[in-house]
Amino acid sequence: MPKVNVTEVVLRDGHQSLIATRMRTEDMLPICGELDAAGYWSLEVWGGATFDACLRFLKEDPWERLRRLREALPKTRLQMLLRGQNLLGYRHYSDDVVEAFVERAADNGIDVFRIFDALNDVRNLETAVRAVKRTGRHAQGAICYTISPVHRVEDFVALGRTLEEMGCDSIVVKDMAGLLTPAAAAELFAGLSEAVSVPLALHTHDSAGVAALCQLKAIENGCTHIDTAISAFSGGASHPCTESMVVALEGTEHDTGLDLERLQRIGFYFREVRRKYHQFESEATGIDTRVHTFQVPGGMISNLYLQLREQGALARMNEVLAEIPRVREDLGFPPLVTPTSQIVGTQAVLNVLTGERYKTITNEVKLYLKGHYGRPPGPVNEAVRRQAIGSEEPIEARPADLLRPELERLREEIGALAGCAEDVLTFAMFPDVGRRFLEERQAGTLTPEPLEPPAAPAADAGPQAAPVAFKVTIHGETYEIRVTGSGHRGQGSRPYYLVVDGVPEEVLVETLEEVLLGEDGRPVPGAAAGASGRPRATGPGHVTTSMPATVVEVLVKEGDEVQAGDPVLVTEAMKMETEVQAPVAGRVKAVHVAKGDRVNPDEALIEIEPAG
């Protein structure tokens, strides 16, 4: 049996899974010399959520990150995760955009393209695989592993044969939720190794605590490539530990040949780096066997935790986790991986926070049910489909066949803001976020989100504003409280995260800015406006959102006549867009929002004067 080759994921999926994709390039570069000398088969450095996070939060050019890593890692293959026809965004792109993106990624330093489709619809992989082959780079086809009544081992093996026939240089089983068991891994890899001749890889998360055992059983049955994360970013929602797997295979016929002492130095470096990002740590990224019930991927659980925290709804996490498999079944059991994980997860959050299932349906769910993401693996809930798209028939063609070439249009639309072909592709992936990034770059105002100081500073760090651990006595009961973090300041409120007698809690601290002052400086009796200055939603014609969001588009203006159910706004929350509809028929009396505004559920965003 050949030796096992190792792909290190700390620079991409490791921090995506544990600290919401927030590691900055400045913390990657100092250790690149050691990483490059370690002897890895490849380093996963790009793709997934890193592109979005660079633009949205870190204010870094993701292309520049890739170029700098390429320069700092001259000896090692650089690998990226590509969502097939979705590339790195949340919709399908025309073939000319896919081809251009792959070409530019290869020219900027990517050697290995791991290509997957969230629905395992191979039609959505064809263009990307062909484009990679044209560049002479390594095309790795992915099988998205999941468990459901419509997913069987023989189906995955058949998919493996198809990927090989398409020209893939290797095949990876992408177990994004950590659902594999050792027995299932043995059966699946035994079937694949008998059916295909290209190398086999395993990518799995350690959510249930059995990922290392799965890797060992896969190796015993023909797997020659495994993904691991250096110890400081391993385990739980992340991946098996690199050092541990090297030790486990050392001296066997599968010996990785990696230098353990060098790996340990790398691990110690990233241990210190991780402290810097403590505010993005999730309480929900340890071992949790409930993953076999909820099937939530590692990267999704970390981001879901943060997103619920920002919505002030962290206490409802268990309700959301219970709703996710119900939504997944309604949608025909899609594997939960980007973008379907966001599509299912966001709809589950809406179902919980609105108190009524499918009262609000995201635009992405509607597109999914129309067939614009590909074929669902199983039958969908027809009642939900009718509620979402009415009598409209879903498409049967390859979704990208319905798209006209769009690269030239995108180039014209972004205009002078784009200084190169890569900038046009940045805009293509994330139109609003990308445009804002390019505008801020041009203006010289790029400012990354702030990193909060360590929660427990050194003893000699000087006087502190407030303790992080203390006791509080209320009504004769004494509680031990430890502050573990806080959310970003919102419009008039801020969430704080505590451990009270060992139990994690969240409190929402509201500021006095919630009080509306009159011209004389005194509070107005019965004031109805919040910190944003918008009126409170009190009447039947007041348009509101289901959760805190950003306004993407305002579809009406003052004086317009609307019918109940007409779309009046498009908002974005948790990276998914939702049409907000008129609650009543009537005339638009006032519009209190504009594109880009942050809004809250208790605010009247548009006022409609009911007809009659």
N, C-alpha and C positions, 0 to 999 in steps of 0.2 A: 504493500500500500504506500502511496506517496506521502510526503510530509504535508502537514496542514499549513496553509497560507493564512495570514491574519490581516484583516482590514481594521484599522484603528478608527473609531468614530468620535473621539473626544472633541474634535474640531467642528462637528456638525450635530449628529444625533445625540451624542452624550449630553451636551448642554441644552439642546432642544428639549430633551426629555426631563431634565431636572431643574433647570433655571430659565425655562421659557425662552430659549434661544437668545439669551442676552449677552453672551460672551463677546467682547470686543476684539478687533484685530490686534490692538496693542498688547493684549494679553496672550495672544497666540504666537506672535513673532519671536519673543525671546527664547522659546523652547524648541523652535523649529530645527535647530542644529541637531539636537538630541533625537527628535522624532525622525529626521532624515537619515540618521545613522543607525536607527534601531533595527532595520531589516524588515519592515512591514511590506506585505505585498502591495498594499495601497493605503492611502489616508483619505478618508471621506471628509471633504472640506467645504462642500458647497451644495446648494439645492435645498429641497425641503422648505422649511420656514425661514432659512437664513436670509434669503433674498429680501423677503418681506420685512423681517426684523431689522435688517441693516437700514432700509429706507425709512421705516415707520418710527423706530425707536432709537437706533444707534446713530442715525444720520451719517452713515458711511455709504460710500459707493460700493455695492457688492462686486462689481467688476474690478475695481481697484483692489479690493480684498483678495480676489482670486489672483490677480497679477502679482501682488506682493507675496502671497503664499507660494506661488510658482517659483518666484525668484529665491525664496528662502528654503525651498524643498526641491532642489534640482535633481536628486537621485531617486525619488520615490514617486510612484504613480499617484496622481491626484484623481479623486473619484467624486462624482456628484449624483444626486438623486433627481431624476427627471420624471415628471408626471405624464409621460406620453404626450397626447395631443393637448393636455392642459399646461405643459411646460412647468412653470413655477407659479402660475396664477390659479384662478378658481373657475375658469371657463375654458372651452375649447377654442383654439386659435387656428387660423387658416394655415394650410400647408406651407405657404411661403414664409410665414412667421416662424413656424417650427424649424424649417430648414435653415433660416438665417440665425436663429438662436443657437442651434447645435453648432453651426460653423463658427460663430463668434466664441462660444464657450470652449471649443477645441483650440482655437487660435490663442485664447487667453490662458490656456493651461490645463484643461481637463483631459485626462487620458482614458478614464473609464466612466461610461454613462450607464448607470443603473436605471432602466426604463420600466415603468409600471403603469398599469391602468387600474383605477380604483374598483372597476367592475369586472376586471379580468377580460374585458372585451378587446380581443386582439386587433380589431379594426382600428382601435385608437393607438396602437403601438407601431403600426406599419411605417408611417412617414418618419417617425423619430429614428427607428432602427435603420432605415435606408440612409437617412441623413448622417448618422454616426458612421456607418460603413463607408460612406463616401469620403469622410475625413481620415479614414485609416485608423480610427480609435477603436477601443474595445466596447462592443455593445453587449451589455448584460441584461437579458430579459428577466423580468420578475414575475413570480407567481404570488399573488396576494393571498395569504393563507387565512382562512377563517373557519368557523364552525357554524353550521346551520342545517336545516333539513334539505337544502338544495346543493350542498357542497360535499363531495365524496372524494376519496383518495384517487379513484380511477379518473375522475374529472381533472384533478390537478396533474396527474401523469400525462393525460392526453394534451393538456395545455403545454406541458413541458416539450412534448414532441413538436407541437406547432411552433413554439418559440425557436427550437433548433432549426426547423424548416425555414423560418423567416430569416435565418442568418445570424442569430445571436451567438456570440463567442462563448458565453457561459450562461448559466441559469441560476437564479437565486430564489430560494423560498423566503418570502418576506413576511415574517410573522410579527406584524406591527403591534399587536395587542398582547403578545406573550401567551397565546392560546395553545401552542403545541405542548403535548406531554411527551415524555421519553418514548413511550410505546408508539405514539402517533408519528413521532419523528423517525423512528426506525422503519416503520411501515412505509412512510412516504418516500424516504430517500432510497430504500430498497427498490421501490417501484420505479423511481426516476432513474437510478443508476443503471437499471436494466433496460430502460426505454430510450435513453439518450446517450450520446458519446461525448458531449461537451462537459467541461468542469461544472461541478455543483457547489453552491454556496448556501450558507444559512445565516439569515439576519433575524434575530429574535430578541425580545425584551424580557427582562427578568421579573416582570410584575408579579407573577405567582411564585417566584423563588425556585423554579425548576429549569431555567434556561441553560445552565451549564450542563445539566444532565441530558437535556435535549441535544446540545451540541455534541456531546460524547457519543450518544446513540446515532446521530446523523453521521458522524465521522466513521463509526464502525460499519456504516451501510453506504459508503461511497462519497460522502461530502468531503471536499478538499479545501474549502475556503470558509472561514468563520469571521463574523464581525464581533469585535469586543471593544470595551471602553476601559481606558486606564482607571485604576482603582478609585481615584478621587471623584470620578464621574460615572461610576458603575453601579449596578444593582438596582433593585426596585423597578421603576418605570424606564430605567436605562437598560444596559446590556450586561452580559457576563463580564467579569473582571479580566482584563488582559493578562495581568501577572498570574492570576490563579489558573487560567487555561494554559499558560506557558508551563507552569509547574506541573499541572496535571498530565501534560503530554510529553514532558521532558524524559528522555531516555527510552521512549517507545518508538515504534516505527512511524508514528505521526509527529515526531518532535518538530516543533516550529522553527528551531534554530535561533530564536530571538534571545537577546542578551538581557537576562533578568535584572542585573544590577542597573543597567541603563534604564530599563522600564521603571524601576523603583525611583530613580532620580526624576523621571518624568512625572510619576505619580505624586511625589512630594511637591513638585512645582505647582501642579494643578490643584493640590489641596489648599495651597495658599491663595491661588487665584479664585477659587470658589468662594472664599470668605468675602471677597469684594462684592459678590452678587447676592448677599444674604436676603435682600428684600424680595427677591424673586423665587426664593425657596418655597416649595409647596409641601404642606403637611400630608399630601395624598400621593407621595411618590415612593413610599416604602413597599415592602412585600404585602400584597393584598390578593388573596385567592378569589376575591369577589370578581376579579377580571373574567373568570370563567362564566360568570353570570351576566355581567354588564358588557364585556368585550370592548372596553375602552382602551385604545392604544396609549403607549407611554407618552408620546409628545402631546396627545390630545388631553390626557388627564392633567398634566402640568399646566397647560394653557387654560383648560376649563376651570381649574381651581382659581387661577389668577383672574379670569374673566368674571366668574361669579363673585369673587371678592370685590372687584371694581363695581359690580352692580349692587353691592350691599346685600347679596343673597347667598352668602357662603353657607348659611345654616340650612339651605335647601338642597345641598349637594346630593344627599341620599335620594331625594325625590327625583332629581335630574338623572342620577345613575339608574334608577328603576325605570324611568321613562324611556331612556335611550334604546333598550332592546325592543320596546313596544313600537317605537317609531321605525326602527330598523325592519321589523317584520312588516309593518305597513308599506314600506318602500321596497319590499321584495328581497330582503336580506343582503343588502350590499355589504361587502367587507368594509370595515371602518378604517379608512386611510384617506389622507387628503386627496380630493376635496370632500368625499362622502362622509368622513368623520365630522367635518365642520357642518355639512348639510344636516346630518342626523342630529348632531349635538346641539346646534343652535335651535333647531325645531323643538327638540326636547326641552330646552330651557324656556322657550316661548310657551310651550304647552303647560309648563309648571308655573311660570310667573304670571301668566294671564288667568290661570285657574280654569281654563277651558281648552280642551285639546283641539288644535287646528283652528282656534278662533282667529289667530294671525298666522299666515303661511308665508314663509320667506320666498323671494323670487327664485332662489336656487332650487327649492323643493318643487316649485312649479315647473322650472326648466327640466329638472330630473324626471318628473312625471310625464313631460312631453317627449322624453327620449333624447334630449340634447346632450346628455352625458354618456349615452350608450344604452345597451340592453341591461335591464335589471336581471340579476341572477335568477330570481324567482318571481312568481306572480305578485303584483302589488294589490293593496286594498283599494278596490274599485270605488268605494264610498269616499275615501280620502282623495282619490284621483279626481272624481267628479267635483268635489268641493274645491279642489285646487284649480282645475282647468276646464271645468264644465264638460261640454260635449266634444271638445276638441280631441281629435285622434292623435295619438303619439306617432312620431316619425319612425320609420323602419330603416332608413338609409344610415350609412356611416355619418355621424353628426357633422364631421368636417366637410363632407361633400356639399353641404348646404351653405358653406361659407365661401364668399368671394375672396380673392387675394386682398389682403388688407395692409401689407407692409408700407406701400407707397402712401396710402391714406393716412396711416399713423405718422409717417415721416412729415407729411404736410401739416398735420394737426398740431404736432408739437413744435414745429418750426425751428426758430433760432435757439430755443432752449436746449436743443440737442446738439452737442458738439461733435458727436460721433455716432456710429451705428449702434454701439452699446447703449447709448442714452435713449435712442428710439425704442429699443427692446425693453428697457426699464419702464418707459412710459406704457408700452404695450402690456406688460405684466400687471401693472397697478396704475391705471390712469390717474386717479386722484392723488394717491400717495406719491406716485412717481413724479407727477407734475409739480407737486408741492416741494418735493426734494430738489428737483432741478431748479425751481425758482429760488429756493433758499440758497442753493449752492451758488447760483449766479449772483445773488445779492450778498453773499458772504455771511449769511446768518444761520448756517447749520449749527444746531445746538442739540447734542444728545440728551436724552432724558437723564435726570440727575441720579446719581448713586448715593444712597443714604449711608451715613457713617455706620461703623459697626455698632451693633446693639449693646455690646459689653466692652467699652473701651478700656485700655490699660489703666492701672491705678494712678499713674503719673500724668494722665492726659489732661489734668486740670479740672476745674469745677464743671459739673454737668447740669444741664437744664432740668432733668428729671431722672429719678431712678428707674431701672428697668425691671427690678424685682422688689416687691414690697407686700405688706399686709394691709387689708382694709377690714374694718369692723362696721357692720351694718346691722342694726336691730339686735345687737348682742352676739351676732355670728361673725367669726373672724375667717377671712379667706386669704390664702396665699396667692398672689397674682404675679405673673411674669409677662412682660410685654415682649412679644416675639416679632412684631413688625407693624407697619401701617401702610395703607394705600395712599395713592396720590391725592392731593387736595382736589376736591371737586367743586361744584357750585354750591357753596354753603355748607358742605359736610365733608367728613373724612372718616374712613373706616380704620379702626385699630384692632389688632389681633393679639389676644391674650391667652394665657393658660391659667385657668382658675382652678386651684386644687387639682391640678393634673388634667383638667378637661379643656380642650381648645374652645375658645369663644371668640365672637366678633362683636364689637360695639361700634355704633355709628355716632360720631360726635358732630353735632350741628352747631354752627356758629351763630352769633347774634346778627349776622348779615341777613338772616331770614326775615328780620323785622323791616318792614317798609317804612321809611321816614317821610314825613310831610315836609313842606317848605319851612316850617318853623323848627325842624329838627326833632320833633317829637313823633312817636309811632302813630300811624293812622289807625284809628279803631277799625277792627275787622279787615285790616289790609289783606289783599288777596294775592299780592305778587310775591314771588320768591326772589332768591338772590340774583337771578338772571334778569329781573325786571319784568318778566312775562307774567300775565295773570294766571292765577290758579285755575285749573280745569274744574268748573262747577256745573256748567249747563249742558244740555243734550247736544248742542251744536259745537261744542269745543272738541277739537281734534287733538288727540294725545298719542303718545307712544307706549308700548308695552314695557320698555326697559330703557335705561339711559342709552343714548345713541348719538350719532353724528348725522346731520342732514346732508344727504347726497344731492337731492334735487327737490325744488319746489315746483309743483306742477300747476298751481293756480295763482291767480292774483286777485286783489280786491275788486269786487263787483262781478266776478264770474258766477254763473249759475251752475250748480252741481246737483247730481242725483245721489241718493244714499248708495254707498258702495263704490262711487267713483274714486280712483286714486288721486290724492291731493299732495302727497309727499312721498319721497323715497328716503329711508334712513338706513344707516349701516351700524350694526352692532355685532361684535364677535366675528368680524370679517364677512358677515353675510348681510345682504341687502333685503329690505322689506318694504313693500308698498303699504302706505298708511292710507286708509280709505275714509271718505266722508261718512260720519255717523248718521247724518240726516240729509234730506234734500233741502235746498235753499240757496241763498246768495252769500258769497264769501264777504263777510263784514270786515275782517281784519286778518292780516298775515303777520305773525310775530317772529318769523324765523327767516334765515337766508342760508344758502348753501355753505356748508362748513361749520354751522353752529352746533354746539353740544347741547342736547336737550334731555330733560328728565320726565318721568311718567306723570308727574302731578301738574305739569304745565299745559296751558292752552296754547298750542302752537299756531293754530288757525281757528278763527271764530266764524261759524256759519249761522246766519240768521235763518231759522227754519221757515220753509214755505208755508204760507197760509196763516 
